[in-house]
Amino acid sequence: MRRVLPATPLRTFPVLNRMLGGQIWLKLEAWQPTGSFKVRGALARLAQLTSEERARGVVTASAGNHGLAVAFAARLLGGIPTTVFIPETAARNKIRALEAMEVHLRPVGRSYAEAHEAAWAFAASTGACYIHAYEDPWVVYVGQLLAVALPR
């Protein structure tokens, strides 16, 4: 990950340290290219895809940050076809950012749950690899371990 993502700055804040009575460090993951820590997990997961899975493409459901992370990782790893199901109520800035990533954007329903169901059905019917936002161990655990374990 270190070769592809910038080092995440660590910052301490004297006022916060005094308030909490210790040395508190904040890892500023919002400084990642997609504006969120989620890019680490998406890269970890997509890097594990076989060539056959890459050819079939990936699909996910997201209200924004996870979809951006998957789209960024897919582009970085060689243009893996990506479909993102997003609730129709998603923030306009997230929709614009996803459109700029050149993914197949599918607005569906009014909630994440509806987008997730549609994405899951799409994966089942097309063979695309479903990248779950919070139940995939690569996305959740490996991505977070990389965020903590990598030296600055």
N, CA, C and O of each residue as an XYZ file, in Angstrom:
608
protein
N       0.814     -1.196      0.000
C       0.000      0.000      0.000
C       0.858      1.260      0.000
O       0.508      2.264     -0.621
N       1.961      1.194      0.689
C       2.789      2.387      0.841
C       3.223      2.947     -0.504
O       3.351      4.161     -0.660
N       3.448      2.077     -1.472
C       3.884      2.552     -2.777
C       2.775      3.262     -3.529
O       3.054      4.085     -4.401
N       1.545      2.969     -3.218
C       0.424      3.530     -3.967
C      -0.277      4.669     -3.251
O      -0.790      5.587     -3.891
N      -0.300      4.617     -1.950
C      -1.000      5.638     -1.169
C       0.005      6.517     -0.439
O       1.071      6.058     -0.029
N      -0.347      7.770     -0.285
C       0.548      8.640      0.477
C       0.551      8.265      1.956
O      -0.420      7.715      2.477
N       1.653      8.571      2.611
C       1.709      8.351      4.058
C       0.653      9.227      4.714
O       0.458     10.383      4.338
N      -0.011      8.662      5.684
C      -1.037      9.423      6.393
C      -0.376     10.218      7.509
O       0.313      9.648      8.355
N      -0.580     11.524      7.514
C       0.059     12.315      8.570
C      -0.519     12.014      9.952
O      -1.714     11.761     10.104
N       0.340     12.048     10.930
C      -0.056     11.947     12.331
C       0.110     13.327     12.941
O       1.132     13.984     12.747
N      -0.896     13.759     13.676
C      -0.832     15.073     14.302
C      -1.280     14.968     15.755
O      -2.187     14.208     16.094
N      -0.635     15.730     16.579
C      -1.057     15.847     17.968
C      -1.510     17.280     18.195
O      -1.032     18.207     17.541
N      -2.424     17.448     19.117
C      -2.983     18.767     19.383
C      -2.874     19.064     20.871
O      -3.529     18.404     21.677
N      -2.055     20.047     21.252
C      -1.820     20.353     22.672
C      -3.099     20.549     23.482
O      -3.183     20.080     24.617
N      -4.079     21.223     22.930
C      -5.328     21.453     23.673
C      -6.016     20.123     23.969
O      -6.481     19.897     25.087
N      -6.081     19.258     22.986
C      -6.693     17.938     23.173
C      -5.889     17.114     24.183
O      -6.463     16.432     25.032
N      -4.574     17.180     24.086
C      -3.716     16.463     25.039
C      -4.014     16.899     26.476
O      -4.147     16.067     27.373
N      -4.114     18.204     26.676
C      -4.410     18.721     28.031
C      -5.793     18.284     28.499
O      -5.971     17.892     29.653
N      -6.768     18.353     27.602
C      -8.137     17.974     27.966
C      -8.224     16.512     28.378
O      -8.949     16.167     29.311
N      -7.478     15.646     27.676
C      -7.572     14.214     27.922
C      -6.461     13.672     28.821
O      -6.450     12.494     29.177
N      -5.548     14.538     29.172
C      -4.495     14.152     30.104
C      -3.482     13.179     29.559
O      -3.008     12.314     30.296
N      -3.136     13.289     28.309
C      -2.130     12.402     27.720
C      -1.727     12.872     26.347
O      -2.213     13.890     25.854
N      -0.849     12.134     25.743
C      -0.397     12.442     24.394
C      -1.318     11.730     23.406
O      -1.271     10.505     23.288
N      -2.140     12.475     22.711
C      -3.118     11.921     21.776
C      -2.653     12.232     20.353
O      -2.345     13.376     20.019
N      -2.608     11.189     19.526
C      -2.226     11.357     18.134
C      -3.423     11.024     17.242
O      -4.123     10.038     17.474
N      -3.647     11.833     16.245
C      -4.718     11.596     15.280
C      -4.095     11.223     13.938
O      -3.197     11.906     13.447
N      -4.573     10.153     13.364
C      -4.101      9.701     12.051
C      -5.083     10.250     11.021
O      -6.239      9.827     10.981
N      -4.644     11.164     10.211
C      -5.529     11.929      9.330
C      -5.813     11.196      8.011
O      -5.319     11.583      6.952
N      -6.607     10.146      8.102
C      -6.937      9.329      6.940
C      -7.769     10.077      5.906
O      -7.847      9.648      4.755
N      -8.385     11.175      6.289
C      -9.149     11.968      5.328
C      -8.234     12.576      4.262
O      -8.719     13.102      3.261
N      -6.925     12.508      4.467
C      -5.964     13.028      3.500
C      -5.643     12.017      2.399
O      -4.815     12.290      1.529
N      -6.283     10.869      2.433
C      -6.088      9.885      1.372
C      -6.735     10.400      0.079
O      -7.572     11.300      0.138
N      -6.368      9.853     -1.081
C      -6.863     10.366     -2.363
C      -8.387     10.421     -2.495
O      -8.914     11.273     -3.211
N      -9.096      9.524     -1.811
C     -10.560      9.526     -1.913
C     -11.212     10.247     -0.739
O     -12.438     10.327     -0.661
N     -10.401     10.771      0.172
C     -10.942     11.502      1.314
C     -11.380     10.631      2.468
O     -12.085     11.098      3.364
N     -10.972      9.363      2.463
C     -11.430      8.438      3.490
C     -10.426      7.312      3.680
O      -9.659      6.994      2.771
N     -10.432      6.712      4.861
C      -9.598      5.550      5.163
C      -9.991      4.329      4.338
O      -9.199      3.393      4.220
N     -11.177      4.314      3.772
C     -11.707      3.127      3.112
C     -10.885      2.682      1.903
O     -10.987      1.532      1.475
N     -10.091      3.564      1.362
C      -9.284      3.216      0.194
C      -8.277      2.109      0.520
O      -7.936      1.317     -0.360
N      -7.804      2.039      1.745
C      -6.845      0.989      2.117
C      -7.476     -0.397      2.002
O      -6.884     -1.311      1.429
N      -8.664     -0.543      2.543
C      -9.346     -1.828      2.481
C      -9.738     -2.212      1.064
O      -9.640     -3.379      0.684
N     -10.179     -1.238      0.282
C     -10.563     -1.520     -1.102
C      -9.350     -1.989     -1.910
O      -9.444     -2.942     -2.683
N      -8.223     -1.322     -1.729
C      -7.010     -1.747     -2.424
C      -6.574     -3.150     -1.991
O      -6.184     -3.974     -2.818
N      -6.647     -3.401     -0.694
C      -6.276     -4.725     -0.191
C      -7.158     -5.801     -0.823
O      -6.656     -6.844     -1.241
N      -8.446     -5.560     -0.895
C      -9.382     -6.556     -1.437
C      -9.213     -6.741     -2.935
O      -9.119     -7.871     -3.414
N      -9.173     -5.643     -3.677
C      -9.085     -5.762     -5.126
C      -7.741     -6.336     -5.575
O      -7.656     -6.959     -6.633
N      -6.713     -6.133     -4.793
C      -5.409     -6.713     -5.120
C      -5.446     -8.240     -5.047
O      -4.588     -8.906     -5.625
N      -6.430     -8.797     -4.342
C      -6.559    -10.248     -4.192
C      -7.366    -10.902     -5.315
O      -7.454    -12.129     -5.375
N      -7.946    -10.111     -6.189
C      -8.777    -10.678     -7.257
C      -7.927    -11.496     -8.232
O      -6.791    -11.141     -8.545
N      -8.502    -12.582     -8.694
C      -7.839    -13.363     -9.744
C      -8.032    -12.633    -11.077
O      -8.828    -11.698    -11.163
N      -7.322    -13.047    -12.092
C      -7.477    -12.416    -13.408
C      -8.897    -12.642    -13.947
O      -9.444    -11.782    -14.638
N      -9.488    -13.793    -13.631
C     -10.863    -14.063    -14.069
C     -11.848    -13.125    -13.365
O     -12.772    -12.603    -13.989
N     -11.642    -12.916    -12.060
C     -12.521    -12.000    -11.323
C     -12.364    -10.575    -11.833
O     -13.354     -9.856    -11.972
N     -11.146    -10.164    -12.112
C     -10.921     -8.811    -12.661
C     -11.667     -8.637    -13.976
O     -12.270     -7.592    -14.222
N     -11.625     -9.656    -14.814
C     -12.297     -9.582    -16.112
C     -13.809     -9.462    -15.958
O     -14.464     -8.766    -16.735
N     -14.365    -10.146    -14.948
C     -15.818    -10.058    -14.715
C     -16.222     -8.732    -14.095
O     -17.384     -8.335    -14.177
N     -15.272     -8.047    -13.475
C     -15.553     -6.754    -12.856
C     -16.000     -6.886    -11.417
O     -16.216     -7.983    -10.902
N     -16.133     -5.728    -10.783
C     -16.561     -5.680     -9.392
C     -17.814     -4.821     -9.275
O     -18.093     -3.958    -10.107
N     -18.543     -5.092     -8.220
C     -19.752     -4.327     -7.928
C     -19.797     -4.089     -6.429
O     -19.351     -4.922     -5.639
N     -20.337     -2.952     -6.054
C     -20.500     -2.645     -4.636
C     -21.716     -1.758     -4.443
O     -22.294     -1.239     -5.398
N     -22.086     -1.601     -3.187
C     -23.128     -0.652     -2.804
C     -22.493      0.330     -1.850
O     -21.682     -0.047     -1.005
N     -22.861      1.592     -1.985
C     -22.231      2.611     -1.163
C     -23.053      3.885     -1.180
O     -23.754      4.187     -2.146
N     -22.951      4.624     -0.085
C     -23.519      5.970     -0.070
C     -22.447      6.980     -0.460
O     -22.711      8.181     -0.501
N     -21.233      6.499     -0.748
C     -20.195      7.409     -1.201
C     -18.769      6.950     -0.983
O     -18.086      6.600     -1.945
N     -18.299      6.942      0.260
C     -16.879      6.708      0.527
C     -16.382      5.333      0.088
O     -15.320      5.238     -0.527
N     -17.107      4.289      0.381
C     -16.683      2.946     -0.023
C     -16.690      2.829     -1.548
O     -15.768      2.261     -2.132
N     -17.713      3.357     -2.182
C     -17.779      3.317     -3.643
C     -16.606      4.052     -4.275
O     -16.025      3.581     -5.253
N     -16.260      5.198     -3.718
C     -15.102      5.944     -4.222
C     -13.820      5.150     -4.036
O     -12.955      5.148     -4.911
N     -13.695      4.483     -2.913
C     -12.502      3.684     -2.637
C     -12.384      2.525     -3.625
O     -11.304      2.275     -4.162
N     -13.472      1.826     -3.864
C     -13.460      0.701     -4.804
C     -13.153      1.208     -6.215
O     -12.363      0.598     -6.935
N     -13.770      2.314     -6.608
C     -13.524      2.875     -7.941
C     -12.062      3.294     -8.100
O     -11.455      3.038     -9.140
N     -11.505      3.926     -7.092
C     -10.104      4.359     -7.125
C      -9.187      3.144     -7.236
O      -8.269      3.133     -8.056
N      -9.428      2.134     -6.424
C      -8.606      0.925     -6.439
C      -8.717      0.214     -7.785
O      -7.714     -0.258     -8.318
N      -9.913      0.135     -8.332
C     -10.129     -0.536     -9.618
C      -9.369      0.168    -10.732
O      -8.779     -0.483    -11.594
N      -9.381      1.467    -10.715
C      -8.657      2.240    -11.729
C      -7.149      2.043    -11.557
O      -6.428      1.813    -12.528
N      -6.696      2.133    -10.333
C      -5.276      2.021    -10.030
C      -4.716      0.642    -10.399
O      -3.565      0.524    -10.822
N      -5.528     -0.380    -10.237
C      -5.082     -1.751    -10.490
C      -5.316     -2.202    -11.930
O      -5.276     -3.396    -12.226
N      -5.555     -1.263    -12.803
C      -5.627     -1.633    -14.212
C      -6.982     -1.540    -14.870
O      -7.244     -2.254    -15.838
N      -7.835     -0.695    -14.382
C      -9.108     -0.485    -15.051
C     -10.098     -1.623    -14.929
O     -10.734     -2.012    -15.908
N     -10.225     -2.153    -13.734
C     -11.205     -3.219    -13.494
C     -12.611     -2.618    -13.666
O     -12.922     -1.609    -13.033
N     -13.456     -3.214    -14.501
C     -14.818     -2.683    -14.659
C     -15.527     -2.629    -13.306
O     -15.530     -3.605    -12.555
N     -16.125     -1.480    -13.008
C     -16.714     -1.257    -11.688
C     -18.121     -0.697    -11.797
O     -18.372      0.262    -12.527
N     -19.032     -1.312    -11.059
C     -20.410     -0.829    -10.963
C     -20.687     -0.496     -9.511
O     -20.430     -1.303     -8.618
N     -21.212      0.697     -9.281
C     -21.528      1.134     -7.920
C     -23.016      1.445     -7.838
O     -23.529      2.309     -8.549
N     -23.700      0.715     -6.949
C     -25.103      0.992     -6.663
C     -25.134      1.978     -5.502
O     -24.529      1.740     -4.457
N     -25.827      3.057     -5.689
C     -25.839      4.130     -4.703
C     -27.290      4.554     -4.457
O     -28.080      4.628     -5.397
N     -27.639      4.829     -3.206
C     -29.013      5.290     -2.956
C     -29.276      6.620     -3.675
O     -28.382      7.456     -3.800
N     -30.481      6.794     -4.130
C     -30.854      8.046     -4.806
C     -30.717      9.251     -3.880
O     -30.669     10.391     -4.342
N     -30.655      9.001     -2.588
C     -30.551     10.077     -1.602
C     -29.101     10.422     -1.251
O     -28.863     11.239     -0.361
N     -28.142      9.818     -1.930
C     -26.729     10.066     -1.624
C     -26.381     11.543     -1.836
O     -27.004     12.236     -2.641
N     -25.394     11.992     -1.111
C     -24.952     13.384     -1.220
C     -24.482     13.682     -2.646
O     -23.781     12.881     -3.264
N     -24.872     14.822     -3.138
C     -24.557     15.209     -4.519
C     -23.044     15.224     -4.780
O     -22.601     14.826     -5.858
N     -22.252     15.679     -3.803
C     -20.801     15.708     -4.011
C     -20.225     14.299     -4.169
O     -19.263     14.113     -4.914
N     -20.794     13.309     -3.483
C     -20.335     11.921     -3.626
C     -20.701     11.387     -5.010
O     -19.913     10.682     -5.641
N     -21.894     11.727     -5.472
C     -22.328     11.288     -6.800
C     -21.422     11.888     -7.871
O     -20.997     11.180     -8.784
N     -21.120     13.180     -7.774
C     -20.226     13.824     -8.746
C     -18.836     13.189     -8.732
O     -18.237     12.963     -9.784
N     -18.331     12.904     -7.537
C     -17.006     12.277     -7.430
C     -17.009     10.890     -8.066
O     -16.051     10.522     -8.745
N     -18.064     10.124     -7.857
C     -18.167      8.801     -8.471
C     -18.284      8.907     -9.991
O     -17.684      8.115    -10.717
N     -19.046      9.868    -10.465
C     -19.160     10.069    -11.911
C     -17.794     10.381    -12.523
O     -17.485      9.925    -13.624
N     -16.983     11.153    -11.810
C     -15.643     11.495    -12.297
C     -14.726     10.275    -12.345
O     -13.748     10.266    -13.093
N     -15.031      9.250    -11.557
C     -14.225      8.024    -11.538
C     -14.570      7.091    -12.703
O     -13.944      6.043    -12.865
N     -15.548      7.462    -13.500
C     -15.941      6.690    -14.678
C     -16.388      5.271    -14.355
O     -16.027      4.320    -15.048
N     -17.177      5.143    -13.297
C     -17.771      3.851    -12.958
C     -19.167      3.782    -13.569
O     -19.725      4.786    -14.012
N     -19.704      2.584    -13.580
C     -21.108      2.440    -13.970
C     -21.905      2.731    -12.708
O     -21.955      1.906    -11.795
N     -22.514      3.873    -12.657
C     -23.232      4.314    -11.459
C     -24.703      3.967    -11.606
O     -25.341      4.304    -12.603
N     -25.235      3.282    -10.589
C     -26.629      2.846    -10.601
C     -27.360      3.392     -9.378
O     -27.318      2.771     -8.316
N     -28.025      4.529     -9.501
C     -28.839      5.021     -8.374
C     -30.061      4.116     -8.192
O     -30.821      3.889     -9.134
N     -30.240      3.601     -6.961
C     -31.333      2.670     -6.681
C     -31.856      2.906     -5.279
O     -31.086      2.924     -4.319
N     -33.153      3.086     -5.158
C     -33.784      3.157     -3.847
C     -33.417      4.394     -3.046
O     -32.702      5.280     -3.512
N     -33.935      4.420     -1.823
C     -33.727      5.578     -0.963
C     -32.771      5.271      0.187
O     -32.462      6.155      0.985
N     -32.303      4.028      0.278
C     -31.437      3.669      1.406
C     -30.274      2.811      0.931
O     -30.284      2.250     -0.164
N     -29.274      2.734      1.798
C     -28.141      1.856      1.509
C     -28.622      0.407      1.376
O     -28.152     -0.321      0.502
N     -29.544     -0.012      2.229
C     -30.039     -1.388      2.194
C     -30.617     -1.735      0.819
O     -30.389     -2.832      0.311
N     -31.356     -0.815      0.222
C     -31.918     -1.065     -1.110
C     -30.816     -1.135     -2.168
O     -30.862     -1.975     -3.066
N     -29.831     -0.253     -2.058
C     -28.707     -0.281     -3.000
C     -27.930     -1.587     -2.855
O     -27.516     -2.185     -3.848
N     -27.737     -2.019     -1.620
C     -27.025     -3.274     -1.350
C     -27.755     -4.454     -1.982
O     -27.125     -5.288     -2.632
N     -29.058     -4.536     -1.804
C     -29.835     -5.645     -2.374
C     -29.726     -5.662     -3.893
O     -29.574     -6.726     -4.493
N     -29.802     -4.491     -4.516
C     -29.697     -4.404     -5.973
C     -28.294     -4.808     -6.442
O     -28.148     -5.497     -7.451
N     -27.280     -4.381     -5.715
C     -25.896     -4.729     -6.070
C     -25.668     -6.226     -5.931
O     -25.017     -6.841     -6.776
N     -26.198     -6.805     -4.878
C     -26.056     -8.242     -4.641
C     -26.721     -9.035     -5.778
O     -26.163    -10.018     -6.265
N     -27.904     -8.602     -6.190
C     -28.614     -9.258     -7.292
C     -27.831     -9.112     -8.597
O     -27.761    -10.051     -9.390
N     -27.251     -7.949     -8.814
C     -26.441     -7.702     -9.999
C     -25.240     -8.645    -10.021
O     -24.927     -9.229    -11.059
N     -24.571     -8.793     -8.886
C     -23.421     -9.696     -8.792
C     -23.835    -11.130     -9.105
O     -23.131    -11.840     -9.823
N     -24.970    -11.552     -8.572
C     -25.446    -12.915     -8.797
C     -25.775    -13.158    -10.271
O     -25.536    -14.249    -10.787
N     -26.317    -12.152    -10.943
C     -26.729    -12.351    -12.337
C     -25.600    -12.152    -13.339
O     -25.667    -12.685    -14.446
N     -24.566    -11.399    -12.979
C     -23.494    -11.107    -13.944
C     -22.181    -11.819    -13.651
O     -21.329    -11.934    -14.531
N     -22.012    -12.294    -12.428
C     -20.742    -12.902    -12.048
C     -19.713    -11.899    -11.569
O     -18.571    -12.264    -11.288
N     -20.110    -10.629    -11.473
C     -19.195     -9.610    -10.948
C     -18.892     -9.930     -9.482
O     -19.732    -10.490     -8.778
N     -17.718     -9.580     -9.039
C     -17.301     -9.838     -7.659
C     -17.868     -8.739     -6.749
O     -17.578     -7.557     -6.933
N     -18.673     -9.146     -5.774
C     -19.259     -8.176     -4.857
C     -18.246     -7.787     -3.785
O     -17.696     -8.651     -3.102
N     -18.003     -6.499     -3.641
C     -17.068     -5.985     -2.636
C     -17.911     -5.331     -1.538
O     -18.397     -4.210     -1.693
N     -18.072     -6.042     -0.446
C     -18.929     -5.573      0.642
C     -18.228     -4.477      1.451
O     -17.033     -4.563      1.736
N     -18.977     -3.476      1.803
C     -18.407     -2.312      2.496
C     -17.935     -2.614      3.911
O     -16.991     -1.985      4.389
N     -18.577     -3.569      4.594
C     -18.216     -3.785      5.997
C     -18.241     -5.247      6.442
O     -18.075     -5.525      7.630
N     -18.444     -6.184      5.520
C     -18.414     -7.594      5.904
C     -17.318     -8.381      5.215
O     -17.223     -9.594      5.399
N     -16.498     -7.722      4.433
C     -15.392     -8.398      3.761
C     -14.139     -8.231      4.618
O     -13.716     -7.101      4.863
N     -13.539     -9.320      5.076
C     -12.366     -9.206      5.956
C     -11.218     -8.401      5.345
O     -10.523     -7.680      6.061
N     -11.014     -8.515      4.035
C      -9.948     -7.732      3.400
C     -10.238     -6.245      3.510
O      -9.343     -5.446      3.786
N     -11.481     -5.882      3.294
C     -11.868     -4.464      3.334
C     -11.761     -3.926      4.753
O     -11.207     -2.850      4.976
N     -12.286     -4.668      5.697
C     -12.384     -4.168      7.068
C     -11.097     -4.351      7.851
O     -10.544     -3.383      8.373
N     -10.619     -5.578      7.938
C      -9.500     -5.859      8.836
C      -8.133     -5.573      8.222
O      -7.302     -4.895      8.826
N      -7.911     -6.090      7.027
C      -6.597     -5.903      6.417
C      -6.364     -4.430      6.129
O      -5.279     -3.911      6.391
N      -7.365     -3.756      5.596
C      -7.220     -2.327      5.331
C      -6.883     -1.526      6.582
O      -6.059     -0.613      6.543
N      -7.522     -1.874      7.680
C      -7.262     -1.154      8.935
C      -5.905     -1.524      9.519
O      -5.215     -0.668     10.072
N      -5.521     -2.777      9.401
C      -4.197     -3.181      9.871
C      -3.110     -2.449      9.102
O      -2.107     -2.028      9.679
N      -3.309     -2.298      7.807
C      -2.339     -1.565      7.007
C      -2.255     -0.115      7.443
O      -1.172      0.468      7.469
N      -3.388      0.465      7.784
C      -3.403      1.861      8.216
C      -2.607      2.054      9.506
O      -1.953      3.080      9.688
N      -2.665      1.083     10.382
C      -2.009      1.191     11.674
C      -0.560      0.710     11.608
O       0.319      1.310     12.226
N      -0.306     -0.363     10.868
C       0.992     -1.017     10.909
C       2.062     -0.385     10.045
O       3.249     -0.482     10.358
N       1.665      0.255      8.973
C       2.686      0.805      8.074
C       3.427      1.961      8.725
O       2.810      2.840      9.327
N       4.742      1.960      8.605
C       5.492      3.092      9.162
C       5.197      4.354      8.369
O       4.839      4.298      7.192
N       5.351      5.472      9.022
C       5.096      6.748      8.359
C       6.207      7.087      7.421
O       6.168      8.130      6.769
